[in-house]
Amino acid sequence: MWVSSLPDLLRVQEWLESRAPSLEIVDSSVTLRSRKRMGWELDTHGRATGFVTAHGG
């Protein structure tokens, strides 16, 4: 998932655990910079080359 801050991440994890008591989060990681943004096509250098449109189904 994408969150705006580390405190947001902790709130989401706490929310998930409160809604699903059998859920146990055993590991998480943080990526400070994502080379891929949802909806964008990127070239091999990570530059946007176009936008991907969503297809209804």
PDBQT receptor file of N, H, CA, C and O in Angstrom, charges set to zero:
ATOM      1  N   MET A   1       0.826  -1.161   0.000  1.00  0.00    +0.000 N 
ATOM      2  CA  MET A   1       0.000   0.000   0.000  1.00  0.00    +0.000 C 
ATOM      3  C   MET A   1       0.876   1.231   0.000  1.00  0.00    +0.000 C 
ATOM      4  O   MET A   1       2.053   1.162   0.352  1.00  0.00    +0.000 OA
ATOM      5  N   TRP A   2       0.312   2.351  -0.390  1.00  0.00    +0.000 N 
ATOM      6  H   TRP A   2      -0.645   2.407  -0.676  1.00  0.00    +0.000 HD
ATOM      7  CA  TRP A   2       1.031   3.617  -0.373  1.00  0.00    +0.000 C 
ATOM      8  C   TRP A   2       0.454   4.496   0.718  1.00  0.00    +0.000 C 
ATOM      9  O   TRP A   2      -0.759   4.687   0.798  1.00  0.00    +0.000 OA
ATOM     10  N   VAL A   3       1.321   5.027   1.552  1.00  0.00    +0.000 N 
ATOM     11  H   VAL A   3       2.306   4.872   1.487  1.00  0.00    +0.000 HD
ATOM     12  CA  VAL A   3       0.907   5.968   2.596  1.00  0.00    +0.000 C 
ATOM     13  C   VAL A   3       1.809   7.193   2.525  1.00  0.00    +0.000 C 
ATOM     14  O   VAL A   3       2.872   7.153   1.905  1.00  0.00    +0.000 OA
ATOM     15  N   SER A   4       1.388   8.267   3.151  1.00  0.00    +0.000 N 
ATOM     16  H   SER A   4       0.525   8.300   3.655  1.00  0.00    +0.000 HD
ATOM     17  CA  SER A   4       2.129   9.521   3.070  1.00  0.00    +0.000 C 
ATOM     18  C   SER A   4       3.252   9.642   4.091  1.00  0.00    +0.000 C 
ATOM     19  O   SER A   4       4.186  10.421   3.904  1.00  0.00    +0.000 OA
ATOM     20  N   SER A   5       3.159   8.870   5.172  1.00  0.00    +0.000 N 
ATOM     21  H   SER A   5       2.400   8.237   5.324  1.00  0.00    +0.000 HD
ATOM     22  CA  SER A   5       4.155   9.008   6.227  1.00  0.00    +0.000 C 
ATOM     23  C   SER A   5       4.252   7.719   7.037  1.00  0.00    +0.000 C 
ATOM     24  O   SER A   5       3.379   6.854   6.964  1.00  0.00    +0.000 OA
ATOM     25  N   LEU A   6       5.324   7.610   7.806  1.00  0.00    +0.000 N 
ATOM     26  H   LEU A   6       6.033   8.313   7.865  1.00  0.00    +0.000 HD
ATOM     27  CA  LEU A   6       5.469   6.435   8.676  1.00  0.00    +0.000 C 
ATOM     28  C   LEU A   6       4.361   6.350   9.722  1.00  0.00    +0.000 C 
ATOM     29  O   LEU A   6       3.856   5.254   9.967  1.00  0.00    +0.000 OA
ATOM     30  N   PRO A   7       3.958   7.465  10.353  1.00  0.00    +0.000 N 
ATOM     31  CA  PRO A   7       2.823   7.364  11.280  1.00  0.00    +0.000 C 
ATOM     32  C   PRO A   7       1.553   6.845  10.596  1.00  0.00    +0.000 C 
ATOM     33  O   PRO A   7       0.781   6.106  11.207  1.00  0.00    +0.000 OA
ATOM     34  N   ASP A   8       1.331   7.231   9.323  1.00  0.00    +0.000 N 
ATOM     35  H   ASP A   8       1.958   7.831   8.827  1.00  0.00    +0.000 HD
ATOM     36  CA  ASP A   8       0.188   6.700   8.585  1.00  0.00    +0.000 C 
ATOM     37  C   ASP A   8       0.300   5.194   8.414  1.00  0.00    +0.000 C 
ATOM     38  O   ASP A   8      -0.693   4.477   8.534  1.00  0.00    +0.000 OA
ATOM     39  N   LEU A   9       1.495   4.716   8.137  1.00  0.00    +0.000 N 
ATOM     40  H   LEU A   9       2.302   5.299   8.040  1.00  0.00    +0.000 HD
ATOM     41  CA  LEU A   9       1.707   3.278   7.987  1.00  0.00    +0.000 C 
ATOM     42  C   LEU A   9       1.357   2.544   9.281  1.00  0.00    +0.000 C 
ATOM     43  O   LEU A   9       0.684   1.513   9.253  1.00  0.00    +0.000 OA
ATOM     44  N   LEU A  10       1.810   3.072  10.400  1.00  0.00    +0.000 N 
ATOM     45  H   LEU A  10       2.357   3.909  10.422  1.00  0.00    +0.000 HD
ATOM     46  CA  LEU A  10       1.510   2.438  11.691  1.00  0.00    +0.000 C 
ATOM     47  C   LEU A  10       0.014   2.455  11.972  1.00  0.00    +0.000 C 
ATOM     48  O   LEU A  10      -0.523   1.478  12.495  1.00  0.00    +0.000 OA
ATOM     49  N   ARG A  11      -0.669   3.545  11.636  1.00  0.00    +0.000 N 
ATOM     50  H   ARG A  11      -0.233   4.338  11.211  1.00  0.00    +0.000 HD
ATOM     51  CA  ARG A  11      -2.123   3.607  11.837  1.00  0.00    +0.000 C 
ATOM     52  C   ARG A  11      -2.835   2.564  10.982  1.00  0.00    +0.000 C 
ATOM     53  O   ARG A  11      -3.773   1.917  11.449  1.00  0.00    +0.000 OA
ATOM     54  N   VAL A  12      -2.401   2.396   9.741  1.00  0.00    +0.000 N 
ATOM     55  H   VAL A  12      -1.640   2.921   9.362  1.00  0.00    +0.000 HD
ATOM     56  CA  VAL A  12      -3.035   1.406   8.864  1.00  0.00    +0.000 C 
ATOM     57  C   VAL A  12      -2.802  -0.004   9.408  1.00  0.00    +0.000 C 
ATOM     58  O   VAL A  12      -3.722  -0.823   9.422  1.00  0.00    +0.000 OA
ATOM     59  N   GLN A  13      -1.583  -0.288   9.854  1.00  0.00    +0.000 N 
ATOM     60  H   GLN A  13      -0.836   0.377   9.843  1.00  0.00    +0.000 HD
ATOM     61  CA  GLN A  13      -1.297  -1.610  10.411  1.00  0.00    +0.000 C 
ATOM     62  C   GLN A  13      -2.146  -1.867  11.653  1.00  0.00    +0.000 C 
ATOM     63  O   GLN A  13      -2.696  -2.957  11.812  1.00  0.00    +0.000 OA
ATOM     64  N   GLU A  14      -2.256  -0.881  12.527  1.00  0.00    +0.000 N 
ATOM     65  H   GLU A  14      -1.809   0.005  12.398  1.00  0.00    +0.000 HD
ATOM     66  CA  GLU A  14      -3.084  -1.041  13.721  1.00  0.00    +0.000 C 
ATOM     67  C   GLU A  14      -4.548  -1.245  13.347  1.00  0.00    +0.000 C 
ATOM     68  O   GLU A  14      -5.238  -2.061  13.957  1.00  0.00    +0.000 OA
ATOM     69  N   TRP A  15      -5.022  -0.506  12.345  1.00  0.00    +0.000 N 
ATOM     70  H   TRP A  15      -4.461   0.157  11.850  1.00  0.00    +0.000 HD
ATOM     71  CA  TRP A  15      -6.402  -0.642  11.894  1.00  0.00    +0.000 C 
ATOM     72  C   TRP A  15      -6.650  -2.052  11.354  1.00  0.00    +0.000 C 
ATOM     73  O   TRP A  15      -7.654  -2.679  11.689  1.00  0.00    +0.000 OA
ATOM     74  N   LEU A  16      -5.731  -2.548  10.516  1.00  0.00    +0.000 N 
ATOM     75  H   LEU A  16      -4.915  -2.039  10.244  1.00  0.00    +0.000 HD
ATOM     76  CA  LEU A  16      -5.877  -3.898   9.969  1.00  0.00    +0.000 C 
ATOM     77  C   LEU A  16      -5.921  -4.942  11.069  1.00  0.00    +0.000 C 
ATOM     78  O   LEU A  16      -6.764  -5.839  11.048  1.00  0.00    +0.000 OA
ATOM     79  N   GLU A  17      -5.009  -4.827  12.037  1.00  0.00    +0.000 N 
ATOM     80  H   GLU A  17      -4.324  -4.099  12.055  1.00  0.00    +0.000 HD
ATOM     81  CA  GLU A  17      -4.963  -5.803  13.125  1.00  0.00    +0.000 C 
ATOM     82  C   GLU A  17      -6.206  -5.734  14.003  1.00  0.00    +0.000 C 
ATOM     83  O   GLU A  17      -6.637  -6.758  14.532  1.00  0.00    +0.000 OA
ATOM     84  N   SER A  18      -6.791  -4.546  14.171  1.00  0.00    +0.000 N 
ATOM     85  H   SER A  18      -6.441  -3.714  13.742  1.00  0.00    +0.000 HD
ATOM     86  CA  SER A  18      -8.004  -4.426  14.978  1.00  0.00    +0.000 C 
ATOM     87  C   SER A  18      -9.213  -5.014  14.259  1.00  0.00    +0.000 C 
ATOM     88  O   SER A  18     -10.137  -5.508  14.905  1.00  0.00    +0.000 OA
ATOM     89  N   ARG A  19      -9.216  -4.965  12.917  1.00  0.00    +0.000 N 
ATOM     90  H   ARG A  19      -8.466  -4.563  12.392  1.00  0.00    +0.000 HD
ATOM     91  CA  ARG A  19     -10.344  -5.485  12.137  1.00  0.00    +0.000 C 
ATOM     92  C   ARG A  19     -10.238  -6.988  11.900  1.00  0.00    +0.000 C 
ATOM     93  O   ARG A  19     -11.249  -7.660  11.693  1.00  0.00    +0.000 OA
ATOM     94  N   ALA A  20      -9.028  -7.510  11.930  1.00  0.00    +0.000 N 
ATOM     95  H   ALA A  20      -8.207  -6.965  12.098  1.00  0.00    +0.000 HD
ATOM     96  CA  ALA A  20      -8.811  -8.942  11.687  1.00  0.00    +0.000 C 
ATOM     97  C   ALA A  20      -7.882  -9.464  12.783  1.00  0.00    +0.000 C 
ATOM     98  O   ALA A  20      -6.671  -9.546  12.578  1.00  0.00    +0.000 OA
ATOM     99  N   PRO A  21      -8.440  -9.817  13.948  1.00  0.00    +0.000 N 
ATOM    100  CA  PRO A  21      -7.603 -10.224  15.083  1.00  0.00    +0.000 C 
ATOM    101  C   PRO A  21      -6.666 -11.397  14.791  1.00  0.00    +0.000 C 
ATOM    102  O   PRO A  21      -5.627 -11.532  15.437  1.00  0.00    +0.000 OA
ATOM    103  N   SER A  22      -7.019 -12.236  13.836  1.00  0.00    +0.000 N 
ATOM    104  H   SER A  22      -7.863 -12.126  13.311  1.00  0.00    +0.000 HD
ATOM    105  CA  SER A  22      -6.147 -13.369  13.524  1.00  0.00    +0.000 C 
ATOM    106  C   SER A  22      -4.979 -12.955  12.617  1.00  0.00    +0.000 C 
ATOM    107  O   SER A  22      -4.047 -13.731  12.405  1.00  0.00    +0.000 OA
ATOM    108  N   LEU A  23      -5.035 -11.745  12.092  1.00  0.00    +0.000 N 
ATOM    109  H   LEU A  23      -5.792 -11.114  12.264  1.00  0.00    +0.000 HD
ATOM    110  CA  LEU A  23      -3.973 -11.245  11.234  1.00  0.00    +0.000 C 
ATOM    111  C   LEU A  23      -2.755 -10.892  12.080  1.00  0.00    +0.000 C 
ATOM    112  O   LEU A  23      -2.865 -10.237  13.117  1.00  0.00    +0.000 OA
ATOM    113  N   GLU A  24      -1.600 -11.338  11.617  1.00  0.00    +0.000 N 
ATOM    114  H   GLU A  24      -1.511 -11.870  10.775  1.00  0.00    +0.000 HD
ATOM    115  CA  GLU A  24      -0.349 -10.978  12.274  1.00  0.00    +0.000 C 
ATOM    116  C   GLU A  24       0.612 -10.446  11.218  1.00  0.00    +0.000 C 
ATOM    117  O   GLU A  24       1.002 -11.169  10.301  1.00  0.00    +0.000 OA
ATOM    118  N   ILE A  25       0.985  -9.197  11.352  1.00  0.00    +0.000 N 
ATOM    119  H   ILE A  25       0.668  -8.610  12.097  1.00  0.00    +0.000 HD
ATOM    120  CA  ILE A  25       1.948  -8.608  10.427  1.00  0.00    +0.000 C 
ATOM    121  C   ILE A  25       3.333  -8.985  10.938  1.00  0.00    +0.000 C 
ATOM    122  O   ILE A  25       3.749  -8.550  12.012  1.00  0.00    +0.000 OA
ATOM    123  N   VAL A  26       4.035  -9.790  10.168  1.00  0.00    +0.000 N 
ATOM    124  H   VAL A  26       3.697 -10.143   9.295  1.00  0.00    +0.000 HD
ATOM    125  CA  VAL A  26       5.335 -10.295  10.615  1.00  0.00    +0.000 C 
ATOM    126  C   VAL A  26       6.500  -9.538   9.995  1.00  0.00    +0.000 C 
ATOM    127  O   VAL A  26       7.637  -9.668  10.448  1.00  0.00    +0.000 OA
ATOM    128  N   ASP A  27       6.220  -8.742   8.953  1.00  0.00    +0.000 N 
ATOM    129  H   ASP A  27       5.296  -8.637   8.586  1.00  0.00    +0.000 HD
ATOM    130  CA  ASP A  27       7.298  -7.998   8.320  1.00  0.00    +0.000 C 
ATOM    131  C   ASP A  27       6.695  -6.852   7.521  1.00  0.00    +0.000 C 
ATOM    132  O   ASP A  27       5.587  -6.968   6.997  1.00  0.00    +0.000 OA
ATOM    133  N   SER A  28       7.406  -5.777   7.430  1.00  0.00    +0.000 N 
ATOM    134  H   SER A  28       8.307  -5.683   7.855  1.00  0.00    +0.000 HD
ATOM    135  CA  SER A  28       7.027  -4.678   6.555  1.00  0.00    +0.000 C 
ATOM    136  C   SER A  28       8.303  -3.985   6.109  1.00  0.00    +0.000 C 
ATOM    137  O   SER A  28       9.348  -4.111   6.748  1.00  0.00    +0.000 OA
ATOM    138  N   SER A  29       8.209  -3.261   5.019  1.00  0.00    +0.000 N 
ATOM    139  H   SER A  29       7.360  -3.159   4.500  1.00  0.00    +0.000 HD
ATOM    140  CA  SER A  29       9.365  -2.515   4.538  1.00  0.00    +0.000 C 
ATOM    141  C   SER A  29       8.885  -1.177   3.995  1.00  0.00    +0.000 C 
ATOM    142  O   SER A  29       7.721  -1.015   3.629  1.00  0.00    +0.000 OA
ATOM    143  N   VAL A  30       9.796  -0.240   3.955  1.00  0.00    +0.000 N 
ATOM    144  H   VAL A  30      10.741  -0.372   4.252  1.00  0.00    +0.000 HD
ATOM    145  CA  VAL A  30       9.484   1.105   3.482  1.00  0.00    +0.000 C 
ATOM    146  C   VAL A  30      10.385   1.419   2.300  1.00  0.00    +0.000 C 
ATOM    147  O   VAL A  30      11.602   1.246   2.370  1.00  0.00    +0.000 OA
ATOM    148  N   THR A  31       9.782   1.878   1.225  1.00  0.00    +0.000 N 
ATOM    149  H   THR A  31       8.793   2.018   1.169  1.00  0.00    +0.000 HD
ATOM    150  CA  THR A  31      10.530   2.336   0.066  1.00  0.00    +0.000 C 
ATOM    151  C   THR A  31      10.389   3.846   0.009  1.00  0.00    +0.000 C 
ATOM    152  O   THR A  31       9.278   4.367  -0.084  1.00  0.00    +0.000 OA
ATOM    153  N   LEU A  32      11.497   4.542   0.064  1.00  0.00    +0.000 N 
ATOM    154  H   LEU A  32      12.400   4.119   0.139  1.00  0.00    +0.000 HD
ATOM    155  CA  LEU A  32      11.447   5.995   0.095  1.00  0.00    +0.000 C 
ATOM    156  C   LEU A  32      11.172   6.612  -1.260  1.00  0.00    +0.000 C 
ATOM    157  O   LEU A  32      10.633   7.715  -1.350  1.00  0.00    +0.000 OA
ATOM    158  N   ARG A  33      11.542   5.904  -2.313  1.00  0.00    +0.000 N 
ATOM    159  H   ARG A  33      11.980   5.008  -2.240  1.00  0.00    +0.000 HD
ATOM    160  CA  ARG A  33      11.310   6.424  -3.658  1.00  0.00    +0.000 C 
ATOM    161  C   ARG A  33      10.831   5.292  -4.546  1.00  0.00    +0.000 C 
ATOM    162  O   ARG A  33      11.512   4.278  -4.700  1.00  0.00    +0.000 OA
ATOM    163  N   SER A  34       9.686   5.466  -5.112  1.00  0.00    +0.000 N 
ATOM    164  H   SER A  34       9.133   6.290  -4.986  1.00  0.00    +0.000 HD
ATOM    165  CA  SER A  34       9.142   4.468  -6.025  1.00  0.00    +0.000 C 
ATOM    166  C   SER A  34       9.412   4.896  -7.456  1.00  0.00    +0.000 C 
ATOM    167  O   SER A  34       9.090   6.022  -7.834  1.00  0.00    +0.000 OA
ATOM    168  N   ARG A  35       9.992   4.024  -8.251  1.00  0.00    +0.000 N 
ATOM    169  H   ARG A  35      10.254   3.109  -7.944  1.00  0.00    +0.000 HD
ATOM    170  CA  ARG A  35      10.291   4.349  -9.650  1.00  0.00    +0.000 C 
ATOM    171  C   ARG A  35       9.043   4.203 -10.516  1.00  0.00    +0.000 C 
ATOM    172  O   ARG A  35       9.017   4.692 -11.646  1.00  0.00    +0.000 OA
ATOM    173  N   LYS A  36       8.027   3.548 -10.011  1.00  0.00    +0.000 N 
ATOM    174  H   LYS A  36       8.048   3.151  -9.094  1.00  0.00    +0.000 HD
ATOM    175  CA  LYS A  36       6.809   3.328 -10.797  1.00  0.00    +0.000 C 
ATOM    176  C   LYS A  36       5.643   4.016 -10.111  1.00  0.00    +0.000 C 
ATOM    177  O   LYS A  36       5.421   3.839  -8.913  1.00  0.00    +0.000 OA
ATOM    178  N   ARG A  37       4.911   4.792 -10.869  1.00  0.00    +0.000 N 
ATOM    179  H   ARG A  37       5.092   4.936 -11.841  1.00  0.00    +0.000 HD
ATOM    180  CA  ARG A  37       3.698   5.422 -10.376  1.00  0.00    +0.000 C 
ATOM    181  C   ARG A  37       2.523   4.767 -11.076  1.00  0.00    +0.000 C 
ATOM    182  O   ARG A  37       2.566   4.545 -12.286  1.00  0.00    +0.000 OA
ATOM    183  N   MET A  38       1.483   4.458 -10.336  1.00  0.00    +0.000 N 
ATOM    184  H   MET A  38       1.448   4.639  -9.353  1.00  0.00    +0.000 HD
ATOM    185  CA  MET A  38       0.327   3.811 -10.937  1.00  0.00    +0.000 C 
ATOM    186  C   MET A  38      -0.237   4.668 -12.059  1.00  0.00    +0.000 C 
ATOM    187  O   MET A  38      -0.430   5.873 -11.899  1.00  0.00    +0.000 OA
ATOM    188  N   GLY A  39      -0.497   4.038 -13.187  1.00  0.00    +0.000 N 
ATOM    189  H   GLY A  39      -0.340   3.059 -13.317  1.00  0.00    +0.000 HD
ATOM    190  CA  GLY A  39      -1.106   4.711 -14.305  1.00  0.00    +0.000 C 
ATOM    191  C   GLY A  39      -0.141   5.284 -15.327  1.00  0.00    +0.000 C 
ATOM    192  O   GLY A  39      -0.576   5.796 -16.359  1.00  0.00    +0.000 OA
ATOM    193  N   TRP A  40       1.157   5.210 -15.067  1.00  0.00    +0.000 N 
ATOM    194  H   TRP A  40       1.510   4.794 -14.229  1.00  0.00    +0.000 HD
ATOM    195  CA  TRP A  40       2.130   5.780 -16.002  1.00  0.00    +0.000 C 
ATOM    196  C   TRP A  40       2.996   4.682 -16.612  1.00  0.00    +0.000 C 
ATOM    197  O   TRP A  40       3.431   3.764 -15.917  1.00  0.00    +0.000 OA
ATOM    198  N   GLU A  41       3.238   4.784 -17.906  1.00  0.00    +0.000 N 
ATOM    199  H   GLU A  41       2.885   5.530 -18.471  1.00  0.00    +0.000 HD
ATOM    200  CA  GLU A  41       4.217   3.929 -18.569  1.00  0.00    +0.000 C 
ATOM    201  C   GLU A  41       5.575   4.606 -18.444  1.00  0.00    +0.000 C 
ATOM    202  O   GLU A  41       5.700   5.809 -18.676  1.00  0.00    +0.000 OA
ATOM    203  N   LEU A  42       6.598   3.825 -18.075  1.00  0.00    +0.000 N 
ATOM    204  H   LEU A  42       6.497   2.848 -17.887  1.00  0.00    +0.000 HD
ATOM    205  CA  LEU A  42       7.933   4.380 -17.898  1.00  0.00    +0.000 C 
ATOM    206  C   LEU A  42       8.908   3.748 -18.869  1.00  0.00    +0.000 C 
ATOM    207  O   LEU A  42       8.755   2.584 -19.241  1.00  0.00    +0.000 OA
ATOM    208  N   ASP A  43       9.919   4.514 -19.286  1.00  0.00    +0.000 N 
ATOM    209  H   ASP A  43      10.043   5.459 -18.984  1.00  0.00    +0.000 HD
ATOM    210  CA  ASP A  43      10.973   3.940 -20.122  1.00  0.00    +0.000 C 
ATOM    211  C   ASP A  43      12.032   3.308 -19.216  1.00  0.00    +0.000 C 
ATOM    212  O   ASP A  43      11.868   3.279 -17.996  1.00  0.00    +0.000 OA
ATOM    213  N   THR A  44      13.102   2.809 -19.800  1.00  0.00    +0.000 N 
ATOM    214  H   THR A  44      13.236   2.833 -20.791  1.00  0.00    +0.000 HD
ATOM    215  CA  THR A  44      14.127   2.105 -19.016  1.00  0.00    +0.000 C 
ATOM    216  C   THR A  44      14.858   3.022 -18.040  1.00  0.00    +0.000 C 
ATOM    217  O   THR A  44      15.546   2.546 -17.137  1.00  0.00    +0.000 OA
ATOM    218  N   HIS A  45      14.711   4.338 -18.217  1.00  0.00    +0.000 N 
ATOM    219  H   HIS A  45      14.152   4.725 -18.950  1.00  0.00    +0.000 HD
ATOM    220  CA  HIS A  45      15.351   5.298 -17.306  1.00  0.00    +0.000 C 
ATOM    221  C   HIS A  45      14.390   5.802 -16.234  1.00  0.00    +0.000 C 
ATOM    222  O   HIS A  45      14.753   6.652 -15.421  1.00  0.00    +0.000 OA
ATOM    223  N   GLY A  46      13.153   5.273 -16.231  1.00  0.00    +0.000 N 
ATOM    224  H   GLY A  46      12.858   4.582 -16.892  1.00  0.00    +0.000 HD
ATOM    225  CA  GLY A  46      12.173   5.686 -15.242  1.00  0.00    +0.000 C 
ATOM    226  C   GLY A  46      11.417   6.951 -15.594  1.00  0.00    +0.000 C 
ATOM    227  O   GLY A  46      10.719   7.508 -14.746  1.00  0.00    +0.000 OA
ATOM    228  N   ARG A  47      11.542   7.412 -16.821  1.00  0.00    +0.000 N 
ATOM    229  H   ARG A  47      12.109   6.960 -17.509  1.00  0.00    +0.000 HD
ATOM    230  CA  ARG A  47      10.837   8.616 -17.251  1.00  0.00    +0.000 C 
ATOM    231  C   ARG A  47       9.466   8.258 -17.825  1.00  0.00    +0.000 C 
ATOM    232  O   ARG A  47       9.316   7.257 -18.525  1.00  0.00    +0.000 OA
ATOM    233  N   ALA A  48       8.475   9.086 -17.519  1.00  0.00    +0.000 N 
ATOM    234  H   ALA A  48       8.597   9.899 -16.951  1.00  0.00    +0.000 HD
ATOM    235  CA  ALA A  48       7.121   8.848 -18.014  1.00  0.00    +0.000 C 
ATOM    236  C   ALA A  48       7.078   8.995 -19.540  1.00  0.00    +0.000 C 
ATOM    237  O   ALA A  48       7.575   9.969 -20.104  1.00  0.00    +0.000 OA
ATOM    238  N   THR A  49       6.471   8.001 -20.187  1.00  0.00    +0.000 N 
ATOM    239  H   THR A  49       6.067   7.209 -19.729  1.00  0.00    +0.000 HD
ATOM    240  CA  THR A  49       6.333   8.052 -21.642  1.00  0.00    +0.000 C 
ATOM    241  C   THR A  49       4.872   8.085 -22.073  1.00  0.00    +0.000 C 
ATOM    242  O   THR A  49       4.571   8.345 -23.238  1.00  0.00    +0.000 OA
ATOM    243  N   GLY A  50       3.979   7.827 -21.152  1.00  0.00    +0.000 N 
ATOM    244  H   GLY A  50       4.223   7.615 -20.206  1.00  0.00    +0.000 HD
ATOM    245  CA  GLY A  50       2.556   7.837 -21.479  1.00  0.00    +0.000 C 
ATOM    246  C   GLY A  50       1.730   7.441 -20.282  1.00  0.00    +0.000 C 
ATOM    247  O   GLY A  50       2.252   6.974 -19.269  1.00  0.00    +0.000 OA
ATOM    248  N   PHE A  51       0.425   7.634 -20.413  1.00  0.00    +0.000 N 
ATOM    249  H   PHE A  51       0.001   8.013 -21.235  1.00  0.00    +0.000 HD
ATOM    250  CA  PHE A  51      -0.506   7.323 -19.337  1.00  0.00    +0.000 C 
ATOM    251  C   PHE A  51      -1.321   6.088 -19.717  1.00  0.00    +0.000 C 
ATOM    252  O   PHE A  51      -1.758   5.951 -20.859  1.00  0.00    +0.000 OA
ATOM    253  N   VAL A  52      -1.520   5.203 -18.763  1.00  0.00    +0.000 N 
ATOM    254  H   VAL A  52      -1.165   5.314 -17.835  1.00  0.00    +0.000 HD
ATOM    255  CA  VAL A  52      -2.309   3.982 -18.981  1.00  0.00    +0.000 C 
ATOM    256  C   VAL A  52      -3.729   4.265 -18.547  1.00  0.00    +0.000 C 
ATOM    257  O   VAL A  52      -3.959   4.679 -17.410  1.00  0.00    +0.000 OA
ATOM    258  N   THR A  53      -4.686   4.051 -19.432  1.00  0.00    +0.000 N 
ATOM    259  H   THR A  53      -4.500   3.715 -20.355  1.00  0.00    +0.000 HD
ATOM    260  CA  THR A  53      -6.085   4.254 -19.076  1.00  0.00    +0.000 C 
ATOM    261  C   THR A  53      -6.666   2.970 -18.495  1.00  0.00    +0.000 C 
ATOM    262  O   THR A  53      -6.294   1.870 -18.902  1.00  0.00    +0.000 OA
ATOM    263  N   ALA A  54      -7.567   3.119 -17.553  1.00  0.00    +0.000 N 
ATOM    264  H   ALA A  54      -7.868   4.013 -17.222  1.00  0.00    +0.000 HD
ATOM    265  CA  ALA A  54      -8.216   1.961 -16.928  1.00  0.00    +0.000 C 
ATOM    266  C   ALA A  54      -9.315   1.437 -17.854  1.00  0.00    +0.000 C 
ATOM    267  O   ALA A  54     -10.034   2.207 -18.491  1.00  0.00    +0.000 OA
ATOM    268  N   HIS A  55      -9.425   0.131 -17.912  1.00  0.00    +0.000 N 
ATOM    269  H   HIS A  55      -8.842  -0.495 -17.395  1.00  0.00    +0.000 HD
ATOM    270  CA  HIS A  55     -10.457  -0.500 -18.725  1.00  0.00    +0.000 C 
ATOM    271  C   HIS A  55     -11.549  -1.030 -17.802  1.00  0.00    +0.000 C 
ATOM    272  O   HIS A  55     -11.259  -1.801 -16.887  1.00  0.00    +0.000 OA
ATOM    273  N   GLY A  56     -12.777  -0.637 -18.023  1.00  0.00    +0.000 N 
ATOM    274  H   GLY A  56     -13.012  -0.011 -18.766  1.00  0.00    +0.000 HD
ATOM    275  CA  GLY A  56     -13.899  -1.125 -17.227  1.00  0.00    +0.000 C 
ATOM    276  C   GLY A  56     -14.204  -2.572 -17.568  1.00  0.00    +0.000 C 
ATOM    277  O   GLY A  56     -13.900  -3.044 -18.664  1.00  0.00    +0.000 OA
ATOM    278  N   GLY A  57     -14.804  -3.264 -16.622  1.00  0.00    +0.000 N 
ATOM    279  H   GLY A  57     -15.051  -2.881 -15.732  1.00  0.00    +0.000 HD
ATOM    280  CA  GLY A  57     -15.080  -4.659 -16.914  1.00  0.00    +0.000 C 
ATOM    281  C   GLY A  57     -16.356  -5.154 -16.387  1.00  0.00    +0.000 C 
ATOM    282  O   GLY A  57     -16.691  -6.324 -16.576  1.00  0.00    +0.000 OA
TER     283      GLY A  57
